[in-house]
Amino acid sequence: KFTFSGNMDTVYLANINHPNTQSNLGLKGSNAGNARAFDQKAGQFGIGLIQAKAMYTADKVDAVMDLTFGTFADLGNYGNNIGLLGTPGSTALAIKQAYIVFKPTSKLSFTAGQFGTHIGYEVIDAPVNFNYSLSNLFNNGPFYHIGLKGQYTFSDRAYLMLGVVNNVDNLVDNNKKKGLIGQFFVSPDSGWNVYLNAIHSNEASADVLYRNNTVAVSADKASYTVFDLATTYQITSKFFLGLNAATGMQKGDFQGGGGPTESKSWGGVAVYTNYSFTDKFGLGLRYETFDNKNGVRALTDAAGNGASVNSITVTGNITAADGHVLLKPEFRLDSYSADKFEKNDGSL
């Protein structure tokens, strides 16, 4: 009834722009932007995520305690450090997931606690994704929620999940309003899975003001919405296709960071494919286009305006040591709509 598991990853990152600050984020200093989720430092070795997971399973209840350490744990937990070190970048202990599942019937279940988001195609865990670096869609969507959700399974090919959460990516609710989440899963054919996901919430901590300090958007009127489609198709035992498409809208403040006075959107599409040449070697390609020209999310150009990006990522998966070691050589090329990345001399 008890299951214990864990993993860790270590990485060497190189940036052919040779940024003077070794940053993959783009701009220098405090205005660094947010071009990458986890692979933020180049020209050096690093430890990514160290994960320790314990799970208890019974007929009517499951319990999961999923803890992480390391640089990526801090980034994925958005600074909500739990350990004694207590500051962002401290590599303190982070709660990735901690929840209980109650199963009153074989078709109905309720989950309470902190759980990874249902939004998106990728996850934080490096061994689970085929690519090592994370997409802009993943980076600009939520990572986790705290709340209560229920799931009803109609058959082995369809279920519906609905829930209520505090907000996104926060251990405490920054206001009294709650968010609504939902997911509908359907498998139209063997090997084909479709996930329709959504979240709607109010993430405002304060009013948004005009320059003359009059209220442009009150905190009560703010909104944050994401609609997301993720689908996978195992065409053959060796050939796999995946797709992620999402659009988000925001009006007003977002957790104290400000926001637009009118509803503005962002969004993108990512296509995934990989082929297993043998049981120990596979090669995958991800193409993504992400549009943040409205400047709602953190992806910006050198002037702080919104930007868009097209990304191509080629990743190999090499299995060694009887399946206990996974090597992922990867090349990624990002093409931005405006000057984004710092060069070796510190210019852009």
N, C-alpha and C positions, 0 to 999 in steps of 0.2 A: 504493500500500500504506500510505501515511501519510495520516491525516486529522487536521486541526487544527480546533478549534471553540472557541467561548467565548460568554459572555453576562455581562451585569451588570444589576442592577436598582437603582433608586432610588425612594424612597417618601416620602409625607407621611402621617402617622398622626394622627388626631384622636380624642379620647375625650370623649363628651358628659357623662361624670361630672366632667371637668376635674380629675383627681387632682392634688393639691398637689405630689407628687414626679414627676409626669409618667409614672408607672409603670402599665402595664397588668397587672401581675402580681397585684395585689390588695392584700396587706398591705404595710405600710411596713417599711423597714429590712431587717435580716438575715432576718426571717421573711416574706419577700415571697411565698412560695409559688411556684407555677409555672402560672399561668393561661394563658399563651400561650407558644408555642415560640420564635418569632423576633420578632414584632411587640410588643416589650416596652416601648418608649418612645413616648409620645404627645405631641402638640403640637409636633412638630418634623419637619424633613426628615431623611432618613437614607439611607445606602447599605446595601443588603442583602447580596447575595452576588455576588462577582466570580469567575467560573469560567473556567479555561483547561484544555482537555482535548486530549490527544494520543493517537491510537490507531494501532496498527500491525496490519495484517491480512494473513495468509498462509493457505495451504491447511491447514496443521496447527497453526498457533499464532496467537493474538491477544495483544496487549499493550495495556493501558490505563493511562495516567497522568492522573489527574483531580485538579487542584489548585484550591483556593479561597482567596480572601482576603476580608476584611471582617468586620463585626460578626456576621453570620449564620454565617460560617465558624467563628468561635470557638464560638458557641452550638451549632452542629451537631456540632462536634468535642468537645464536653463538656470543654473546658479542656485538651485534649491538644495544646498549641501546639508547633509545630515551629520557628517562626522565632526570630530573635534577641531579639525583644521578650519572649517567654517567659512571659507571664502572661495569665490569662483576661481577655478584653476588649481584648487588645492589638492585634487585627486582624492578627495574624501569619499567615504561611502555614500552611494546614492541608491535610493529605492527605485528600481526599474519598474517592478510590478509587485503588488501585494494585495491579493484578493481572495475571496471565498465564493465558491459556486454552490448554490443550493439547487437540487434537482428534484422537485416534488413529483414529476412524472418523467417518463422516458423521452417525452417531446418538449417539455417546458423546463427552463432553467433560469435562475436569477444570479447575477454576479454583482458583488459589492466590494468596493475598495478602489485601489489604484491599478489601472490596466492600460496597456499600450493602445494607441488609437487604432480605430478601424479604417481611418482615412489613408489612402495611398496604396502603392504596390510594394514598396520596400519596407524594411524594418531596420532597427538599430543593430541587430546582431550580425556581425561580419560573416559568420559561416553560413547564414541562411540565404543572403543575397548572392546572386552569381557575380555581380560587379562588386568591387571593393569600395570605391568612392560612391557617394550617395547623390541622387538626382536633385535638381533644383525644386522639382515638385515635392519631393520628400522634405527638403530643407525648409521650404516655405509653408508647409502644412503643420498641423499639430503633431506632437510626439506622444503625449499621454493625457489621461483624464482621471479624475477621482469622482466616483458617483455610483449609481445603481443602474443596471441594465437587465432587461429580460429578453430571452430568445425562445421562439417557438419553432420547432422543426416540423415542417409539413411532411417531408419525406427525406430520403438520403440525397435528394437533388434540389431541395429548396428549404430555406428558413428565413425568418424575419427577426431582426433585433431592433429594439427600441430602448432608449435610456434617458436618464437625467444626470447631468454632471455639473460640477462647480463651474468649470471654465476649461481652458486649454493650458497645458504646460505650467501648472502652478500647484504647489502643495496646499495653498490656502486660497480661498475665494476672495478676489479683490473687490467684489461687490456682492449684493444680496441676490442678484438675479442668477438663475440657473440656465444651463444650456441643454438643448435637446439634440440627441444623436440617433441615427438610424442606419441600418444596413439590411439590404435584401440580397440574398444569395440564391442563384439558380444555376443549375447545370443542364443546359439544353441537350447535351450529347456527352457520351463517354469521353473523358479527357478535356472537356471544355467547361470552364468555370467562369461565372460572371458575378461581380460584386458591385452593387449600386449603393454608394455611401453618401451620408450628409451629416452636417452639423449646423445648428443655428444657435447663436448665443449673443449676449451682450458682455463685451470684455472691457467696458469703460471703467476707468478709475476716477475720471474727472470730466468736467465739461470741456468742450473745444471752443476756444474764444476767437473772435475776430481781433484784428490788430488794435481796435479801440476798446478791447476787453469786454465787449458785449458778447453774449452767448451765441455761438454759431450752431452748435449741436449740444444739447444737454446730455448728461450721462445716461438719463433714462431713455433717450431716443437713439442711442448708439446701437449698432448691430454688426455682427460678424457671421458670415455664412460661407460654407464650402460645400460644393457638390462634386462628387468624385466617382469615376468609373475605373475599375480594375478588372481585367479579364485575362485568362491564360488558356492556352490550347496546346496540349501535348499531341502534336500532329503524328509523330511516330515515336517509338521508344527512344530514339536518339535526337529528334528535332523538336524544338520547343519555341513557341511564340507567346509574347505577352504584350499588353497594352495598358497604359495608365493615362487617363485624361481627367483634368480637373479645372474648375473655375471657382474663384472665391470673390466675395464682395465685402467691403468694409465701409462703415460710415461712423464718424466720430472717433473718440479715443480708443486706443488699444492698450490696456494695462499700463497706463501712465505715459505711453510713448507718443501721444498725439494721434492725429488721423485726419482724413479728409472731411470737409464740411458737407459734401454730397457723396452719395454711394459711388465708390469706384471699384474696379475689378482687376484681377490678375488671373493668369491661368497658363496652361501648357499641356503638351502631349509628349509622352515618352513611349517608344517602341522597343521591345526587348526580343532578342532571339539568341538561342545558343544551340550548339550541336555537340553531342558526345561522340567523339571519334572512337574512344575506348572507354572501359569502365574506370580508367585512371586519368583521362585527359579530355577536356572539353574546351570549346572556344565560343565566346559570346560577344554580341554587339548590342550596344544601347545607343539609340539616337533620341535626342530630346530637344524640344523647342519650348522656351519659357518666356512669357511676356509680362513684364512688370513696368511697362512704359508709363503707367499712371502713378508709379511711385508709392504704391500702397504698402508693399513689403520692403524688405531691407536691401534687395538687389538694386543698386544704383550705379550711376556713372561717376566720373571724376568730379562733377559739379554737384553731386547729390541728387540729381534728377533720376527718374525711373529709367530702367534699361531693359533690354531683352537679350537673350542669349541662345545660341544653338550649340549643342554639345554632342560630340561623338566619343564613345568610350568602347575600347576593345579590351577584353579581359580573358585571360586563360585560367582554367581551373585544373590544377595538377594534384592528384591525390597520392599521398605517400604514407609510409610507416603504418601499413595495414589500415588505412583510413583515418588515422589519428592526426595527420598533418595535411593541411590544405594550403597549397601555394597559389597565389593569385597575381601573376605579372599583369600589369595594366598600363595602357596608354590612353590619356584623355586629352581632347582638344576642345577648348571653349572659344567660341567666336561671339564677341559682344557687339551690340549696336552702337557703342560709344567707347572711347578710351577708358579702360577699366584697371588694368593691372600695372603695378609698379615695376619699373625696370631696375637693372643693376645699379645705375647711378642715382637712383631715388626719384627719377622723373616718371611720368606716366605715358 
